């Protein structure tokens, strides 16, 4: 609880998942590799980047309290009908597990994920959750955060990302080791186009709600 409260305002120095990547390399007897990670504030992040991750990862982000039970039910229904069991993690859950936990799968680990997600939602506001998410998300091998990814793949700061570039980066998030923003596959380009369409839909619904 104390760690969540302390990280409510200060930049995150390192995440447990970053340390896990170092440990993984050590276990595989691979050479040490420096993590490319640069923290930036919300105002230094393109609004397109924020819109893109919400559109691709958690479209009900502002209406739930850490857990999207509608999405969980949809995933279960799809699995019971013979489909693949897909993840239904919210952005808040992803922040909790990437910041505080390793990616091991166990009952206890899932319990800690729920615990930290509840704490994050309790002590942080939504903008802070998005800020941390975009800063600690993995975008490639030892590449973390929207600023480092933007500089690596496009040679520009995160504040200058276009809608297309932001959508392409968001499209890699499910598997940033397989999909690279600087080498987009046909699948990645298709997913980028879908994300951009969702961004337009979300903006339209926001304008309708505002009016």
N, C-alpha and C positions, 0 to 999 in steps of 0.2 A: 504493500500500500504506500509506503514511504517513497519507494522508487517512482511510482506513478505520479505522486504529488510533486516530487522534485523535478520531474521531466515535463511538468505542465507548462513551463515557460522557457526553460533553458534549451539550447540546441542539444540534440542527442549526440554524444561523443562517439558511441559505437553501439551496435545491436548485437544480441546474442547470436543471431543468424550469421552476421559477419564473422564473429569468432568461430562459429561452427565451420565456415568455409575454410578458415585457416587450419582448424583441426583436421578437417577432411583431407586437405593437401598433405598434412603431416602423416596421417595414417596411410596414405597412398605412396609415401616416400617420394613426394614431388617437391621440387624446389619452392622455397618461400616466395610468395607473390604479394606485392603490396596491393591493398585494396584502394581503388579509386573512389573516393567518397568526399563530397563537398556539400556542406550544409548551406541552404539558402532559406531566407524567410519567405512567407507567403507572398508578400508584395514583389518578390523577385522571381515569381513563377508565373508563367503565362496562364491567363484564365482558360485558354484552350486545353492546357494540360490537366487542369482540375476538372473541366467538363468531360474530357476524354476518359479519365479513369472512373468517374462516376457513371458515365454511359456504358462503359465496358465491364465494370466490376460490381457495381452496386447502385442501381438506379433508384432505389428507395432509401438511399443513405440518409437523407434529411428527415425521413418520416419514421424510421425505426430507432430502437434504443440499443443497438448493438447486434441484434439477431433478427434476420428477416425470415420469420416463420412461414410466410407465404412461399418464399423461394425454397425453403427446406421441404415444404409439403410438395411443391412441384417436382423437386428432384426425386423424392421418394416415390411419387406417383409414376414418374417416368421410368424409374428402376423396376417397379412392380409390373409395368407393362412390357418389360423385356429390354428396356434401354440400358445404357451404361449409367452407373452410379456417378453422377457428377458432383463437384463441390458446390456448396451454397454459402460459402463464407462471405461475410460482409467486409467492407473496408476496415471497420473497427476490429473485427476478428483477426484480419491479416496483420494489422498493426500490433495487436496483442501478441500473436505467436511469433512474428518476425523480430520484435523488439525484445521480448522476454524469454522466448523458448526455442529449443532446437526442433527440427522437423521430424523427430521420432514419433511413431504412432503407438499410442497406448491409451488405456482408459484414464490413467492419472494425468497424462499430458493433455488430453482433451478437457479434463476437469480444470486444469490450470488455465487453459485457453479461455474457458468460460469465465473463470474468476477474473483474469486480467482484462477481458473484454468489458465486464461489468464495471470494473474500476476505471478503465479508460473513459467509458461513457459517463460515469458519475463525476469524475474530476476534470475532464477536458471538455472544451466546447468543440463543436463539429469542425470548425475551421482549423483548430489545432490538430485534430485527428488527421485531416487531409494533409496538413503541412508535414506531419511526421511520416505519414504513409508515402508521400511523394519523395521524401528525402531518404528513406531507408529501403525503398523497393529495389529489388535486384533487376538490373537491365542487361546483364551479361556476366561473363566470368570475372569475378572480383570487381564488378562495376555496380555501384550502388548510388541511387539518388538521381533525381531528374536533372540536376545541374551537370553532374558528371556524364550522364548519358547524352544530354544535349550537346555538350562540348565534344564528346567522343565521336558521335555519329553525324552531327551537322555542323560542328565548328562554331556554334553560337551559344550564348547564355540561355538558360531556361526561360528567361523573361521574353525572349524573342521567338519562341516556338510558334509556328503557324498551326492552324487547325489540322492540316494534313500531317504535319510532322508529329504533333501531339498524339493524334490518333494512331499513327504508325508505332510510336513508342508504347502506347497502351496495348496495342495488339500483341506485342511480344511478351507481356507480363505473365501469361499462363506458363510459358516455358522459355525464359530468356536465354537459355543455353542452346536451345534448338533454333529459335527464331531470332534473327539479327536485323535491326532496323536499317543497317547499311547494306544488307544483302536480302531484301524482301523476296520471299517465295510467292508464288501465285496464291497460296492459301493465306499468307500474311496480308497481301494486298486486298484480298477479298474481305478479310476480317477488318482491315482498316476502313474499307468503304462502309461496312456495316456499322462500325463505331461512329463514323462521321454522320451517318443517317440518324443514329440514336441521339447524337449530340444536337442535331437539328430539331428532332422531336422533343427533346427535353427543353430546349430553348423556347420552342413554340408553346409548350404547356406552361412554362414559367411566365411567358408574356400573357397568356390567357388568364392565368391565375392573378397576375398583377393588375390586369385591367378589370 
